[in-house]
Amino acid sequence: MIQKLDRVLVVGLGLIGGSFASGIKSRSLANTVVGYDINEQECRLGVELNVIDEYSTDLLSAASEADLIMLAVPVKATEALLVQMFTVMKPTAIISDVGSTKMNIIEAAGRVFGTLPHNFIPGHPIAGAEKSGVTAANQDLFERHKVILTPLETTSVDAVKVIASLWQALGAEVLEMTPERHDEVLAATSHLPHILAFSLVDTLAHEEQNKDIFRYAAGGFRDFTRIAASDPVMWHDICHANRDAILDQIDQFTDGLSRLRTAIDQGDGQTLLGIFTRARVAREYFSTLLTGTAYELKPVVQKEANLLQKKEAG
């Protein structure tokens, strides 16, 4: 049984915040969904588009009445918002966020609160698009997507159940991990791919024949570089917030790319074939994880990988 909340405050009515608000409102998971955004026009649009029930231009007043405060703002803005709100929030209010980095959010909350509140639950929905603003809000955005919660040892179990049940009601699969592990995983699976896409497009844009490069680009190029259309400010903030984990992933990727370059330069076909085949096998296994068939296919994938290793060793 989902616990229906009285007032939910969503701070930041972009794609994720707006979609969360719309999902809560459309499923009647709260009596009132309140929106707050520094851009009042976004708030007015939120009401017109039925994303929120009402909006407030007074953050402190809205925060003082909320049972759940969802922070859907750039990660660098979180601490300043907490500074404003922490003296007026209800002791029972649940505080969560949707940022793609977690350790910096926890550290910021620690500086503000001193002792982290038991109802503070960092979170991250693994969903999104290159669209932005409240007009992109989609009440079904989180269906069949994962949401990672990173509760601490001091976090209230009951509070975790409440926020988890809300995400599940929005159609998401809720997972838990430590904030440290979250930042490592996201650096590899999200942050590094975005950085590579930004770098590739920026590099090619400086080529003298860049018009031909982009004009004749095939589908693979479009698919890979699609994420380079993401918000530059947001990714600027992420690179600062998850600096160490991202640098570790860049270093690992650079080492792998260097091995690949050496193999191409030296005409080392065996190494090239090994890299490409291992990558294909790993990608196929990754696909099975997404489709839920990994248990059945894993032995076949492992067998192929083992045969490849023996061939290389021989």
Short mmCIF file of the C-alpha atoms (twelve columns), coordinates in Angstrom:
data_MODEL
# 
_entry.id   MODEL 
# 
loop_
_atom_site.group_PDB 
_atom_site.id 
_atom_site.type_symbol 
_atom_site.label_atom_id 
_atom_site.label_alt_id 
_atom_site.label_comp_id 
_atom_site.label_asym_id 
_atom_site.label_seq_id 
_atom_site.Cartn_x 
_atom_site.Cartn_y 
_atom_site.Cartn_z 
_atom_site.pdbx_PDB_model_num 
ATOM 1   C CA . MET A 1   0.000  0.000   0.000   1 
ATOM 2   C CA . ILE A 2   1.516  3.341   -1.104  1 
ATOM 3   C CA . GLN A 3   1.493  6.046   1.528   1 
ATOM 4   C CA . LYS A 4   -0.241 9.079   0.005   1 
ATOM 5   C CA . LEU A 5   1.515  12.296  0.922   1 
ATOM 6   C CA . ASP A 6   -0.168 15.597  1.621   1 
ATOM 7   C CA . ARG A 7   2.175  18.117  -0.040  1 
ATOM 8   C CA . VAL A 8   5.077  17.345  -2.364  1 
ATOM 9   C CA . LEU A 9   7.420  20.179  -3.308  1 
ATOM 10  C CA . VAL A 10  9.456  19.774  -6.495  1 
ATOM 11  C CA . VAL A 11  12.295 22.297  -6.715  1 
ATOM 12  C CA . GLY A 12  13.311 22.665  -10.343 1 
ATOM 13  C CA . LEU A 13  10.772 22.048  -13.102 1 
ATOM 14  C CA . GLY A 14  13.056 20.768  -15.826 1 
ATOM 15  C CA . LEU A 15  12.636 17.450  -17.618 1 
ATOM 16  C CA . ILE A 16  13.292 15.257  -14.568 1 
ATOM 17  C CA . GLY A 17  11.648 17.457  -11.942 1 
ATOM 18  C CA . GLY A 18  8.675  18.137  -14.173 1 
ATOM 19  C CA . SER A 19  8.283  14.463  -15.040 1 
ATOM 20  C CA . PHE A 20  8.454  13.468  -11.369 1 
ATOM 21  C CA . ALA A 21  5.843  16.087  -10.478 1 
ATOM 22  C CA . SER A 22  3.607  15.078  -13.375 1 
ATOM 23  C CA . GLY A 23  3.900  11.401  -12.484 1 
ATOM 24  C CA . ILE A 24  2.981  12.051  -8.849  1 
ATOM 25  C CA . LYS A 25  0.043  14.286  -9.803  1 
ATOM 26  C CA . SER A 26  -1.374 12.065  -12.542 1 
ATOM 27  C CA . ARG A 27  -1.307 9.021   -10.261 1 
ATOM 28  C CA . SER A 28  -2.793 10.906  -7.291  1 
ATOM 29  C CA . LEU A 29  0.160  10.007  -5.045  1 
ATOM 30  C CA . ALA A 30  -0.098 13.330  -3.199  1 
ATOM 31  C CA . ASN A 31  -2.927 15.678  -2.333  1 
ATOM 32  C CA . THR A 32  -1.013 18.676  -3.692  1 
ATOM 33  C CA . VAL A 33  2.048  18.872  -5.939  1 
ATOM 34  C CA . VAL A 34  3.783  22.229  -5.619  1 
ATOM 35  C CA . GLY A 35  6.410  23.491  -8.044  1 
ATOM 36  C CA . TYR A 36  9.203  25.985  -7.482  1 
ATOM 37  C CA . ASP A 37  11.620 27.209  -10.123 1 
ATOM 38  C CA . ILE A 38  13.777 30.316  -10.428 1 
ATOM 39  C CA . ASN A 39  12.069 30.843  -13.779 1 
ATOM 40  C CA . GLU A 40  8.503  31.772  -12.862 1 
ATOM 41  C CA . GLN A 41  7.395  31.263  -16.456 1 
ATOM 42  C CA . GLU A 42  8.243  27.574  -16.098 1 
ATOM 43  C CA . CYS A 43  6.049  27.466  -12.993 1 
ATOM 44  C CA . ARG A 44  3.122  29.054  -14.792 1 
ATOM 45  C CA . LEU A 45  3.539  26.633  -17.678 1 
ATOM 46  C CA . GLY A 46  3.646  23.772  -15.163 1 
ATOM 47  C CA . VAL A 47  0.183  24.687  -13.923 1 
ATOM 48  C CA . GLU A 48  -1.176 25.256  -17.444 1 
ATOM 49  C CA . LEU A 49  0.157  21.904  -18.616 1 
ATOM 50  C CA . ASN A 50  -1.258 20.114  -15.537 1 
ATOM 51  C CA . VAL A 51  2.252  19.098  -14.428 1 
ATOM 52  C CA . ILE A 52  1.740  20.609  -10.956 1 
ATOM 53  C CA . ASP A 53  -1.270 21.685  -8.906  1 
ATOM 54  C CA . GLU A 54  0.198  25.012  -7.897  1 
ATOM 55  C CA . TYR A 55  3.461  26.888  -7.698  1 
ATOM 56  C CA . SER A 56  5.155  29.109  -5.174  1 
ATOM 57  C CA . THR A 57  7.474  32.050  -5.611  1 
ATOM 58  C CA . ASP A 58  8.421  31.787  -1.927  1 
ATOM 59  C CA . LEU A 59  10.749 28.823  -1.477  1 
ATOM 60  C CA . LEU A 60  10.844 29.059  2.322   1 
ATOM 61  C CA . SER A 61  7.089  29.078  2.650   1 
ATOM 62  C CA . ALA A 62  6.716  26.132  0.269   1 
ATOM 63  C CA . ALA A 63  9.465  24.151  2.014   1 
ATOM 64  C CA . SER A 64  7.931  24.727  5.465   1 
ATOM 65  C CA . GLU A 65  4.688  23.012  4.395   1 
ATOM 66  C CA . ALA A 66  6.104  20.116  2.372   1 
ATOM 67  C CA . ASP A 67  6.095  16.463  3.437   1 
ATOM 68  C CA . LEU A 68  8.508  15.595  0.629   1 
ATOM 69  C CA . ILE A 69  11.022 17.944  -0.989  1 
ATOM 70  C CA . MET A 70  12.465 16.679  -4.272  1 
ATOM 71  C CA . LEU A 71  15.495 18.647  -5.455  1 
ATOM 72  C CA . ALA A 72  15.692 18.537  -9.239  1 
ATOM 73  C CA . VAL A 73  18.350 21.172  -9.815  1 
ATOM 74  C CA . PRO A 74  21.956 21.189  -11.088 1 
ATOM 75  C CA . VAL A 75  24.154 19.441  -8.534  1 
ATOM 76  C CA . LYS A 76  26.144 22.611  -7.792  1 
ATOM 77  C CA . ALA A 77  22.955 24.420  -6.783  1 
ATOM 78  C CA . THR A 78  21.949 21.877  -4.127  1 
ATOM 79  C CA . GLU A 79  23.940 23.247  -1.210  1 
ATOM 80  C CA . ALA A 80  22.666 26.808  -1.635  1 
ATOM 81  C CA . LEU A 81  19.078 25.547  -1.667  1 
ATOM 82  C CA . LEU A 82  19.590 23.468  1.458   1 
ATOM 83  C CA . VAL A 83  21.079 26.493  3.219   1 
ATOM 84  C CA . GLN A 84  17.906 28.421  2.470   1 
ATOM 85  C CA . MET A 85  15.479 25.689  3.473   1 
ATOM 86  C CA . PHE A 86  16.954 23.764  6.374   1 
ATOM 87  C CA . THR A 87  15.697 26.059  9.170   1 
ATOM 88  C CA . VAL A 88  12.065 25.945  8.012   1 
ATOM 89  C CA . MET A 89  11.574 22.326  6.978   1 
ATOM 90  C CA . LYS A 90  9.384  20.011  9.012   1 
ATOM 91  C CA . PRO A 91  11.422 17.546  11.120  1 
ATOM 92  C CA . THR A 92  9.473  14.749  9.418   1 
ATOM 93  C CA . ALA A 93  9.936  16.054  5.869   1 
ATOM 94  C CA . ILE A 94  11.659 13.650  3.482   1 
ATOM 95  C CA . ILE A 95  14.407 15.241  1.378   1 
ATOM 96  C CA . SER A 96  15.647 13.618  -1.823  1 
ATOM 97  C CA . ASP A 97  17.236 14.605  -5.116  1 
ATOM 98  C CA . VAL A 98  17.717 13.411  -8.681  1 
ATOM 99  C CA . GLY A 99  21.351 14.400  -9.250  1 
ATOM 100 C CA . SER A 100 23.696 12.093  -11.164 1 
ATOM 101 C CA . THR A 101 26.428 12.428  -8.512  1 
ATOM 102 C CA . LYS A 102 25.904 11.499  -4.895  1 
ATOM 103 C CA . MET A 103 29.000 12.011  -2.745  1 
ATOM 104 C CA . ASN A 104 29.093 15.743  -3.394  1 
ATOM 105 C CA . ILE A 105 25.382 15.999  -2.481  1 
ATOM 106 C CA . ILE A 106 25.977 14.154  0.786   1 
ATOM 107 C CA . GLU A 107 29.015 16.289  1.594   1 
ATOM 108 C CA . ALA A 108 27.024 19.449  0.863   1 
ATOM 109 C CA . ALA A 109 24.189 18.292  3.120   1 
ATOM 110 C CA . GLY A 110 26.702 17.495  5.845   1 
ATOM 111 C CA . ARG A 111 28.058 21.034  5.720   1 
ATOM 112 C CA . VAL A 112 24.551 22.476  5.943   1 
ATOM 113 C CA . PHE A 113 22.963 20.205  8.533   1 
ATOM 114 C CA . GLY A 114 26.003 19.157  10.533  1 
ATOM 115 C CA . THR A 115 24.404 15.805  11.287  1 
ATOM 116 C CA . LEU A 116 22.593 14.426  8.253   1 
ATOM 117 C CA . PRO A 117 18.825 14.169  8.758   1 
ATOM 118 C CA . HIS A 118 17.376 10.661  9.070   1 
ATOM 119 C CA . ASN A 119 14.927 11.533  6.296   1 
ATOM 120 C CA . PHE A 120 17.604 12.603  3.801   1 
ATOM 121 C CA . ILE A 121 17.716 10.077  0.927   1 
ATOM 122 C CA . PRO A 122 19.928 10.853  -2.083  1 
ATOM 123 C CA . GLY A 123 18.621 9.360   -5.321  1 
ATOM 124 C CA . HIS A 124 19.195 9.240   -9.047  1 
ATOM 125 C CA . PRO A 125 16.732 8.179   -11.754 1 
ATOM 126 C CA . ILE A 126 18.540 6.665   -14.739 1 
ATOM 127 C CA . ALA A 127 16.275 8.272   -17.292 1 
ATOM 128 C CA . GLY A 128 16.175 11.377  -19.387 1 
ATOM 129 C CA . ALA A 129 16.440 12.888  -22.829 1 
ATOM 130 C CA . GLU A 130 18.151 15.770  -24.569 1 
ATOM 131 C CA . LYS A 131 14.989 17.855  -24.146 1 
ATOM 132 C CA . SER A 132 14.693 20.318  -21.292 1 
ATOM 133 C CA . GLY A 133 12.179 22.509  -19.527 1 
ATOM 134 C CA . VAL A 134 8.758  21.817  -18.094 1 
ATOM 135 C CA . THR A 135 7.242  21.447  -21.569 1 
ATOM 136 C CA . ALA A 136 9.290  18.227  -21.890 1 
ATOM 137 C CA . ALA A 137 7.728  16.748  -18.725 1 
ATOM 138 C CA . ASN A 138 6.471  13.203  -19.230 1 
ATOM 139 C CA . GLN A 139 4.430  11.503  -16.515 1 
ATOM 140 C CA . ASP A 140 5.596  8.097   -17.771 1 
ATOM 141 C CA . LEU A 141 9.290  8.968   -18.202 1 
ATOM 142 C CA . PHE A 142 10.473 6.621   -15.446 1 
ATOM 143 C CA . GLU A 143 8.533  3.533   -16.488 1 
ATOM 144 C CA . ARG A 144 10.873 0.552   -16.963 1 
ATOM 145 C CA . HIS A 145 13.855 2.660   -15.899 1 
ATOM 146 C CA . LYS A 146 16.081 2.240   -12.868 1 
ATOM 147 C CA . VAL A 147 16.227 4.589   -9.918  1 
ATOM 148 C CA . ILE A 148 19.216 4.315   -7.583  1 
ATOM 149 C CA . LEU A 149 18.821 5.294   -3.945  1 
ATOM 150 C CA . THR A 150 21.923 5.757   -1.792  1 
ATOM 151 C CA . PRO A 151 20.709 5.779   1.828   1 
ATOM 152 C CA . LEU A 152 23.295 6.107   4.580   1 
ATOM 153 C CA . GLU A 153 23.645 4.014   7.736   1 
ATOM 154 C CA . THR A 154 21.713 6.656   9.663   1 
ATOM 155 C CA . THR A 155 18.888 6.938   7.130   1 
ATOM 156 C CA . SER A 156 15.374 6.066   8.299   1 
ATOM 157 C CA . VAL A 157 14.213 2.746   6.869   1 
ATOM 158 C CA . ASP A 158 10.638 4.035   6.819   1 
ATOM 159 C CA . ALA A 159 11.654 7.110   4.846   1 
ATOM 160 C CA . VAL A 160 13.442 4.924   2.297   1 
ATOM 161 C CA . LYS A 161 10.286 2.819   1.929   1 
ATOM 162 C CA . VAL A 162 8.221  5.931   1.251   1 
ATOM 163 C CA . ILE A 163 10.474 7.338   -1.462  1 
ATOM 164 C CA . ALA A 164 11.050 3.893   -2.976  1 
ATOM 165 C CA . SER A 165 7.319  3.228   -3.173  1 
ATOM 166 C CA . LEU A 166 6.786  6.543   -4.962  1 
ATOM 167 C CA . TRP A 167 9.367  5.715   -7.611  1 
ATOM 168 C CA . GLN A 168 7.921  2.232   -7.994  1 
ATOM 169 C CA . ALA A 169 4.458  3.740   -8.437  1 
ATOM 170 C CA . LEU A 170 5.956  5.772   -11.299 1 
ATOM 171 C CA . GLY A 171 6.971  2.498   -12.933 1 
ATOM 172 C CA . ALA A 172 10.651 2.511   -11.973 1 
ATOM 173 C CA . GLU A 173 12.824 -0.312  -10.682 1 
ATOM 174 C CA . VAL A 174 14.408 0.855   -7.423  1 
ATOM 175 C CA . LEU A 175 17.943 -0.226  -6.509  1 
ATOM 176 C CA . GLU A 176 20.186 0.665   -3.587  1 
ATOM 177 C CA . MET A 177 23.942 1.088   -3.437  1 
ATOM 178 C CA . THR A 178 26.497 3.108   -1.538  1 
ATOM 179 C CA . PRO A 179 27.030 6.667   -2.771  1 
ATOM 180 C CA . GLU A 180 30.690 5.896   -3.467  1 
ATOM 181 C CA . ARG A 181 29.777 2.946   -5.671  1 
ATOM 182 C CA . HIS A 182 27.084 4.956   -7.410  1 
ATOM 183 C CA . ASP A 183 29.578 7.628   -8.439  1 
ATOM 184 C CA . GLU A 184 32.036 5.005   -9.716  1 
ATOM 185 C CA . VAL A 185 29.376 3.214   -11.742 1 
ATOM 186 C CA . LEU A 186 27.918 6.385   -13.233 1 
ATOM 187 C CA . ALA A 187 31.362 7.705   -14.114 1 
ATOM 188 C CA . ALA A 188 31.852 4.608   -16.273 1 
ATOM 189 C CA . THR A 189 28.381 4.135   -17.728 1 
ATOM 190 C CA . SER A 190 27.138 7.709   -18.153 1 
ATOM 191 C CA . HIS A 191 29.712 10.401  -17.483 1 
ATOM 192 C CA . LEU A 192 32.541 8.963   -19.607 1 
ATOM 193 C CA . PRO A 193 30.307 8.277   -22.668 1 
ATOM 194 C CA . HIS A 194 28.953 11.826  -22.539 1 
ATOM 195 C CA . ILE A 195 32.468 13.262  -22.259 1 
ATOM 196 C CA . LEU A 196 33.644 11.167  -25.219 1 
ATOM 197 C CA . ALA A 197 30.695 12.307  -27.309 1 
ATOM 198 C CA . PHE A 198 31.323 15.960  -26.460 1 
ATOM 199 C CA . SER A 199 35.033 15.555  -27.229 1 
ATOM 200 C CA . LEU A 200 34.489 13.763  -30.533 1 
ATOM 201 C CA . VAL A 201 32.007 16.313  -31.874 1 
ATOM 202 C CA . ASP A 202 34.139 19.233  -30.685 1 
ATOM 203 C CA . THR A 203 37.250 17.728  -32.307 1 
ATOM 204 C CA . LEU A 204 35.575 17.013  -35.629 1 
ATOM 205 C CA . ALA A 205 33.956 20.453  -35.672 1 
ATOM 206 C CA . HIS A 206 37.465 21.946  -35.918 1 
ATOM 207 C CA . GLU A 207 38.343 19.918  -39.022 1 
ATOM 208 C CA . GLU A 208 38.611 21.961  -42.226 1 
ATOM 209 C CA . GLN A 209 36.242 19.596  -43.988 1 
ATOM 210 C CA . ASN A 210 33.828 19.409  -41.077 1 
ATOM 211 C CA . LYS A 211 30.800 20.094  -43.304 1 
ATOM 212 C CA . ASP A 212 31.471 16.931  -45.280 1 
ATOM 213 C CA . ILE A 213 32.206 14.997  -42.094 1 
ATOM 214 C CA . PHE A 214 28.820 15.828  -40.616 1 
ATOM 215 C CA . ARG A 215 26.936 15.752  -43.932 1 
ATOM 216 C CA . TYR A 216 27.962 12.187  -44.710 1 
ATOM 217 C CA . ALA A 217 27.936 10.820  -41.166 1 
ATOM 218 C CA . ALA A 218 26.251 7.444   -40.906 1 
ATOM 219 C CA . GLY A 219 23.738 6.265   -38.325 1 
ATOM 220 C CA . GLY A 220 26.414 5.017   -35.945 1 
ATOM 221 C CA . PHE A 221 27.922 8.488   -35.682 1 
ATOM 222 C CA . ARG A 222 24.505 10.032  -35.056 1 
ATOM 223 C CA . ASP A 223 23.658 7.445   -32.409 1 
ATOM 224 C CA . PHE A 224 26.941 7.857   -30.554 1 
ATOM 225 C CA . THR A 225 27.035 11.650  -30.668 1 
ATOM 226 C CA . ARG A 226 23.335 12.200  -29.865 1 
ATOM 227 C CA . ILE A 227 24.185 12.739  -26.206 1 
ATOM 228 C CA . ALA A 228 26.492 15.628  -27.119 1 
ATOM 229 C CA . ALA A 229 23.281 17.653  -27.417 1 
ATOM 230 C CA . SER A 230 22.882 17.480  -23.623 1 
ATOM 231 C CA . ASP A 231 22.966 20.560  -21.396 1 
ATOM 232 C CA . PRO A 232 26.576 21.904  -21.305 1 
ATOM 233 C CA . VAL A 233 26.116 23.608  -17.927 1 
ATOM 234 C CA . MET A 234 24.811 20.432  -16.326 1 
ATOM 235 C CA . TRP A 235 27.765 18.422  -17.630 1 
ATOM 236 C CA . HIS A 236 30.195 21.116  -16.571 1 
ATOM 237 C CA . ASP A 237 28.824 20.713  -13.041 1 
ATOM 238 C CA . ILE A 238 28.959 16.917  -13.175 1 
ATOM 239 C CA . CYS A 239 32.623 16.968  -14.207 1 
ATOM 240 C CA . HIS A 240 33.451 19.062  -11.151 1 
ATOM 241 C CA . ALA A 241 31.206 17.082  -8.801  1 
ATOM 242 C CA . ASN A 242 32.517 13.627  -9.784  1 
ATOM 243 C CA . ARG A 243 36.028 14.674  -10.755 1 
ATOM 244 C CA . ASP A 244 38.080 11.804  -9.322  1 
ATOM 245 C CA . ALA A 245 35.870 8.963   -10.547 1 
ATOM 246 C CA . ILE A 246 35.628 10.518  -14.010 1 
ATOM 247 C CA . LEU A 247 39.400 10.987  -14.232 1 
ATOM 248 C CA . ASP A 248 39.910 7.331   -13.283 1 
ATOM 249 C CA . GLN A 249 37.599 6.273   -16.106 1 
ATOM 250 C CA . ILE A 250 39.271 8.616   -18.597 1 
ATOM 251 C CA . ASP A 251 42.666 7.153   -17.647 1 
ATOM 252 C CA . GLN A 252 41.414 3.585   -18.123 1 
ATOM 253 C CA . PHE A 253 39.842 4.479   -21.461 1 
ATOM 254 C CA . THR A 254 43.015 6.288   -22.570 1 
ATOM 255 C CA . ASP A 255 45.091 3.188   -21.776 1 
ATOM 256 C CA . GLY A 256 42.715 0.998   -23.765 1 
ATOM 257 C CA . LEU A 257 42.658 3.422   -26.702 1 
ATOM 258 C CA . SER A 258 46.458 3.535   -26.649 1 
ATOM 259 C CA . ARG A 259 46.610 -0.285  -26.921 1 
ATOM 260 C CA . LEU A 260 44.188 -0.136  -29.823 1 
ATOM 261 C CA . ARG A 261 46.219 2.566   -31.560 1 
ATOM 262 C CA . THR A 262 49.414 0.564   -31.168 1 
ATOM 263 C CA . ALA A 263 47.741 -2.514  -32.643 1 
ATOM 264 C CA . ILE A 264 46.511 -0.526  -35.646 1 
ATOM 265 C CA . ASP A 265 49.914 1.114   -36.141 1 
ATOM 266 C CA . GLN A 266 51.748 -2.212  -35.998 1 
ATOM 267 C CA . GLY A 267 49.205 -4.138  -38.042 1 
ATOM 268 C CA . ASP A 268 48.619 -6.464  -35.082 1 
ATOM 269 C CA . GLY A 269 45.525 -8.244  -36.348 1 
ATOM 270 C CA . GLN A 270 45.338 -10.711 -33.465 1 
ATOM 271 C CA . THR A 271 45.161 -7.947  -30.872 1 
ATOM 272 C CA . LEU A 272 42.600 -6.041  -32.942 1 
ATOM 273 C CA . LEU A 273 40.445 -9.131  -33.334 1 
ATOM 274 C CA . GLY A 274 40.725 -9.836  -29.617 1 
ATOM 275 C CA . ILE A 275 39.660 -6.331  -28.609 1 
ATOM 276 C CA . PHE A 276 36.765 -6.242  -31.070 1 
ATOM 277 C CA . THR A 277 35.538 -9.727  -30.188 1 
ATOM 278 C CA . ARG A 278 35.727 -9.191  -26.442 1 
ATOM 279 C CA . ALA A 279 33.855 -5.929  -26.873 1 
ATOM 280 C CA . ARG A 280 31.160 -7.634  -28.952 1 
ATOM 281 C CA . VAL A 281 30.757 -10.436 -26.412 1 
ATOM 282 C CA . ALA A 282 30.576 -7.954  -23.532 1 
ATOM 283 C CA . ARG A 283 28.040 -5.826  -25.429 1 
ATOM 284 C CA . GLU A 284 25.858 -8.860  -26.130 1 
ATOM 285 C CA . TYR A 285 25.939 -9.825  -22.478 1 
ATOM 286 C CA . PHE A 286 25.091 -6.267  -21.507 1 
ATOM 287 C CA . SER A 287 22.077 -6.457  -23.811 1 
ATOM 288 C CA . THR A 288 20.904 -9.612  -22.049 1 
ATOM 289 C CA . LEU A 289 21.054 -7.784  -18.729 1 
ATOM 290 C CA . LEU A 290 18.749 -5.118  -20.114 1 
ATOM 291 C CA . THR A 291 16.284 -7.678  -21.466 1 
ATOM 292 C CA . GLY A 292 16.352 -9.881  -18.373 1 
ATOM 293 C CA . THR A 293 17.792 -12.948 -20.134 1 
ATOM 294 C CA . ALA A 294 21.298 -12.773 -18.714 1 
ATOM 295 C CA . TYR A 295 20.911 -15.898 -16.549 1 
ATOM 296 C CA . GLU A 296 20.194 -18.125 -19.533 1 
ATOM 297 C CA . LEU A 297 22.768 -16.637 -21.882 1 
ATOM 298 C CA . LYS A 298 25.664 -16.033 -19.509 1 
ATOM 299 C CA . PRO A 299 27.206 -19.552 -19.864 1 
ATOM 300 C CA . VAL A 300 27.275 -19.201 -23.669 1 
ATOM 301 C CA . VAL A 301 28.860 -15.759 -23.468 1 
ATOM 302 C CA . GLN A 302 31.438 -16.940 -20.966 1 
ATOM 303 C CA . LYS A 303 32.315 -19.950 -23.135 1 
ATOM 304 C CA . GLU A 304 32.933 -17.717 -26.154 1 
ATOM 305 C CA . ALA A 305 35.119 -15.401 -24.096 1 
ATOM 306 C CA . ASN A 306 37.124 -18.354 -22.743 1 
ATOM 307 C CA . LEU A 307 37.721 -19.742 -26.248 1 
ATOM 308 C CA . LEU A 308 38.923 -16.342 -27.381 1 
ATOM 309 C CA . GLN A 309 41.378 -16.103 -24.483 1 
ATOM 310 C CA . LYS A 310 42.799 -19.566 -25.301 1 
ATOM 311 C CA . LYS A 311 43.191 -18.608 -28.964 1 
ATOM 312 C CA . GLU A 312 45.100 -15.451 -28.031 1 
ATOM 313 C CA . ALA A 313 47.317 -17.347 -25.593 1 
ATOM 314 C CA . GLY A 314 48.111 -19.972 -28.240 1 
# 
